[in-house]
């Protein structure tokens, strides 16, 4: 299996090199040269597998022997051993043929754990083999940072720097990052928004000379390994609800498009997905793109769902690359156009996307209303991101005769403001985090300036 850049000018890489590179040298994102696919008969044989065993089956073609199977099984087991629910990703029914897939039972209470627990161990495996030290730099809108730190902090081969937008994440999200006092963990509160953090990360990758020989490694969803790991839970949910004999739909709260792109990959691999709903908050560049063919920046707004306060959705480039039949030159031109304000997608390509994708933007009022309604009717307490997904599922669902699954992306205890505004009592943190608000914090506030960030990284 080889990996190619969405912009067509970077060399093909194998799995290990693609994971360590993160961002391609031409500024593009790595994707497989071709996607493996399973027949319905093959998918049927996966029914009843544990999450760990299914993970092995789904990811084996992408890893393609780069990690021997014995070692890969050990990495997978270690990645999910710390999850609090035996099912890893349990399904709960909230309506007629309507479900939520709980993805918050990992160590940092968010879906990012599914990929970053695995990615951290893959990093360690590769770096030990290569006897290599690296610098991890990441940007977070709230959940990636703590999951990346938790997944990578035990490695002796990494120094990890995570930027979050200053005063624009929840207190629980911030403290999950800033109370990890390990010597190799460095938190930076950037005086800007998530898009500013993400922009600096991409600029640092474009010119790594300031590191004087060390290599940067990406933990954001620009890293292919993260997307690959997230494909698994689409198969896991669908198999429990009758796939491949029965089709399925998903509603996905998403800001950076990585989580829902994993669903698109699952579809390309043969999973019978009939609809993927893009659920966004009022930072709705993805909704505007699909509905109005308007992929352009607008001013980023604060919301009760801070993990989706994003106006530059990096992984959307991966979808465009697929829609444009892997034409790297065309994608490079589109991304240049986006830098200069905005782009329009070829109408035929957009119509192709609309066959599978729908979208809905959701304001704070309807987010809180959904949290209250679902709690009153089912007893389930949703975090604001999941509530956005449920609202979108109910508004844009095309098929009532097949199951629709909303990805529950975070534990409600992380977002007390939204829960309280919905008129409900906030959920308690799990026992392991009961004292989180009392723990010592360590982070530094920095200007939105790449040179200042470089100085912090090199010390």
N, C-alpha and C positions, 0 to 999 in steps of 0.2 A: 504494500500500500504506500503510495506516494502522496504528498500534500503539495498543493499549488496555491499561489497567491491570487486573490481576487483581482489584482491589478496587472497580473500577467508578466511582470518583469523580474521577479525574484526566482532563484533556483528552486527546483523541486527538492523536497526534503523527506526523509523517513520520519517515522513516528517520534523517535527520541529527539531528533533535531528540531522538529516542528514544535514540540512541547517546550523545549528550552528557548527557542527563538521567540515564541509568542507572537509578536508582530513581524510580518515579512519585511525584508529590507527595502522594498519599494513602497512601503506604507500600507500595503494591503493586509488582508486577513487570510490565514491558511484554512483551506478546506480540502477534503479528500479529492483526488483526481477523479474518482468515481465512487458512488455510494453503493455499498453492498445491499442486496435485497434478499428477502426470504419469501418463499412461497407460502400460501395459506397452510399447506400441510406442515411445513417446517414450523411456522408460528404456533400451530396447534400443539406441537410437541413441547412447547415451553410452558403450557398450562400446568399450574401446580408447583412450578419451581419456586424455591425461596428467592428473595430479592438478590442475595449474593450470587446464586447460581445463574439467575437470569442476567445479571450484570455481566458475567463472564461470557454468556452466549451472544449478547448484543454487541459487546465491545471487542470481542476476539478478532473480527475481520479488520477493525481499524488499527489495532495494535500489531497484528500480523507477525507475531513471533518476536517482536522487539523486546518483550519481556517474557521469559519462559513461563509456561502455564503454571508451574508449581509456585513460582514467585508471584505471579499475577494473582493467584488465588489467595495467597497470604496477604497481599496488599489490599485486596477487596475486603477480606474478612476484617482486617485491622481498621479499615475505613468506616465500617458500619457497626463495629462491636460496641461503640459508645452511644448508639441511639437508644432512646428511652422506651420505644415501643417495639415489641417483638416483630411486628409486621414491617417495620422500617417506614413504610409509606401507607398507612391505613386509609381505607375509604369510609366515608360516612354519608348516609343518604339524608338529604334535606328537603326533598320534594319528589314529585312524580318523575321517575327516570332522571333525577337530578342529584348529583353527588358532589362532595368536596374530597380532594385527595390531600391528606394532611402531610405536608412536607416540612414540618417544624419540630420534629422529634430528635434532631441532632443536637450537638453540644452548644450551638449558638442560637438555636430556636428559629432558624430560617432555612429556606430551601437551598441556600448557597452551600450548606454543609454537605449536600449530596455530591457536589462536584469537588469542593475544596478539601474535604477530608481525603478524597482519593488523589487529587492533584498534588497535595503536599507530600504524600507518601511516594508518588511517582517521581517527583522532584528529588526526594531523598535517595531513592533507588538509583536514579541516573547519575546524580552528583557523586555518590559514594563510588560507583563504578568508574567514573571518569576522574575521580580525585580532584574535583573542581569546586571552587567557592563562587557564589554568585550574589548579586544584589537584587532582591525582589522589590519592585515598585508597583503600587496599586492605587487606584482611586475608588472611593466608595460613596454611594449615596445613602449608606446606612448599614447594610447587612453584609456586603462582600468583605469589608475590612475585618470584622471580628471572625468571620469564617476562615478567611485567609490566614490570619494570625494563629487561630487555633489549629489549622492544618499544618502550618509551617514552623511554628515557634520552637519545636523540639529538634529541628535540624541544626547540626553543627556547621553546615555548609552554606547557610544563608544569613544575610542581614536583610530584614524586611522593613520597608518604609510604606506606610499607608496614609494617604491624604483623604481627609473628609472635609466637607464644607462647614466652616466654623458657624456654630449656632444654627445649623440647618438639618441636624439629625436628632432623633429623640434621645432623651437622657440615657435610657437603657442601652440604645445602640452605641452611643458614645462610650459609656462606661465599659461595655463589653470589649471595647478595643483598648481603652486607655488605662484599664486596671491590670493589664498584662505587663508585668514589670521585668520581663526577661531582657537580658543585655542585648539580644539581637532583634528586639522589637522596638520600632520607632514610629510614633503617631504624630501626624502633622495636621493641625486644623488650619485649612487654607481660607484666607479672607476672600471668598468667592463662592460660586456654586459648584455643583457636581461637574457640569460641563467644563468649567475651568480646570478642575482637578484632572479630568480625563484628557483634556487638551495638553496639559503639562506632561502627563505620562507618555502620550504619543510623541511629543517633541523630544523627550529624553531618549526614547527608543530610536528616534531618527538620527541622533548624534550622541553616541556613547563615549566619545573621546575624553570627557571629563572624568571618567572612571579610571583612566590610565591602565587599561588592560583587562579589568574585570568586566563581566557581562551582566546586563540587565535581563531579568526574567519577569514575565507578565503573569499576574494572577487574575486579572480582569477577564471577562468573558471573551475578550479578543483571543484568549488562549484556547485553541481547539479542544484540548483535553477536557475543559470544563463543559463545553457544549456536548461532547460525546457522552460524558457521564450522565447528563440530564436526559438523554434520549431514553434511558432505561425505564424511568418511572412512567412514561407514556405507555410502553408495552405492559408494564406491571399492572397499571389500572385497567387497561383495555382487556387484558386476559381475564381479569377477575369479573368483568362484565360481559363476557361472552365472545370476545374476539378469538379467532378471526371470523367465526360464523356470523357475528353481529358487528355492525359498524358502530362508530363512536364519535362524539364531538367533544372538544375541549374549549374552555374559556380560560385565558391566561392573563393575569395582571402582569404587565410588562412595561418597562421603560427603555431598556437598552436592547430589546428584541432577542436576547440570547435564549431565554427560557422558551419562548414560543417558536424560535427557530429550531430548537431541539425537537419540538412536535412536528415541524415540517420535515425534518430528517426522518423521524419515525414513519411518517407517511410515505416518503420516498423509499424506505426500506421494506414497505409492504404492509404496514399496519393500516387497517381500513378506517382511516379518519376521514369523515365527510365534511367537517367544519372545524376551523380554528378561529376563535374569536379573540381579537386583540383588545384587551381592556386597559384603558389608560385613565389617568386623572386629567386635570385641566391643562397639564403640560402634554399636549395631545398631537405632537408631530406625527406619530404613527397613524392616528385616526385621520388626521387631515390628509396624509399621503394616500391612504386607501380610499377615502370617501371623495376627496376633491383633487387628487393628484397634486398636492401641495407639500412637497418635502422641503420645507424651509424653516429656519430658526425663527422663533418668536421669544419674547422676554420670558425667562423662567419664573414661575410663580411658586410660592410656598403653598403647601397643602397638608392635609392630615395624613397623607400617604407619602412620606418623604422619600422612600426608596425608589419612587417613580418620578421624582422631580428631575427630569432629564429632557433635554431638547435636542440632543445629538445622539441618535440611537446607533451605536457603532455596528451592531450585528445586522442591521438592515442591509448593509453592504453585501453580506453573504447571500441574502435572499435575492438581491438585485443580480448578483453574479449568476445565480441559478436561472433566474428569469431571462437573462440575456445570453443563455446558452454558453456560459463560461467564457465570455468575450472580455478578457482583461482590459483591452484598450478602451472598450466602451465604458467599463466601470471606472477606469481611471479618469476618463473625461467627465463622467457624471460627478465623481467626487471632487474634481477641480471646480465644477460648476457649483456644487454645494458650498464650497469654501467661499465663493463669491456671492452667496445669498440664498440660492435655492435651485431646485431642479424639478423638471417634469419627467415622468416616466413614460416611455413609449406606450401609447394607448393599448396596443395589442398585448404588451407584457403586463400591463396593469389589469386588463380583463382576465388574463390567465391567472393572476394572483387572486382576483376576486372570486374565482371558482371555488377556492378553498378557504380564503380568509374573509372574515367580517371584522368590524371594529365598532367600538363604542367609547366615548369619553364620559367621565362621571365626575360631577362636582362634589364638594365636601358635604353639602346638604343631603344628597342622595346616598352618599357613602354612609353617613350616620343613620339615615332612615333604613337602609338595608341591614346594618348591624342590629338595629332594634327589632326589625321585623323577623329576621332569622332567629334571633334569640327568643322572641316571644312565641314563635311557632314551633321551634325545634329544640330550644335549650342550648343550641350551639352558639358560642361566642366567637365571632369572626374578627380578625384584625382588619384594618381599613383597606389594605391591598386586596385581601381575599374578598371583602365586601364589594369592592369595585368589580372583581371578576364575576361574582354572583349576580350583581345588577346587570352587567353586560350580557351574561348568559341568558337571563330572563328577557332582556329586551331584543336580543339579536339571534336567538335560537331559531334555526330553520326547521329542525326535525324533532318532533315530539315523540316519535316512535322509537328513537334510539337514545341511549344514555348520554347525558352531557355531564362532564366532569370539570369543575372549577379547581384550579390548583390553589390550595391554601398555602400561601408562601411564607407566612410568619406567624409566630405565636402572638396572641392578642396582648399579652403582658408587656410587649415591647412598645405599645402605642397607647398609653393611658389617656392621652389627650382626646383621641378619637372615641375611645370607649366611654369616657365621661361625658363628652358632648352628645353621645347617643343616649344619654340618660341611664347608663348602666354602671354597675360596679366593676372595676377593673379586675382582670384575672391575676392570680398570684404567679410569681415566678417559680419555676421548679426549685426543689430543695438545694440543688447545687449552686443556685444563683440568689438565694434568699438574702444574702448580705451584700449584694452587688452595690447598692447605693451607699454603703459604708466603706467600701474599699478605697485605698489610696489610688489616685490617678496620676498619670505621667504623660504629658504631651506638650507640644510647643505650637504656638500660633505663628503663622507665617503669611507674608504678603503674597498676593497673586502674581508671583514673579519667578520665572524659571531659574534665574541665576541664584536667587536666594535658596530655592529648593536644591539646586546642585551643591551649594555650600553645606547645607544640612546633611546631604547624603555622603559627601566625601569627608565630612567631619572637620 
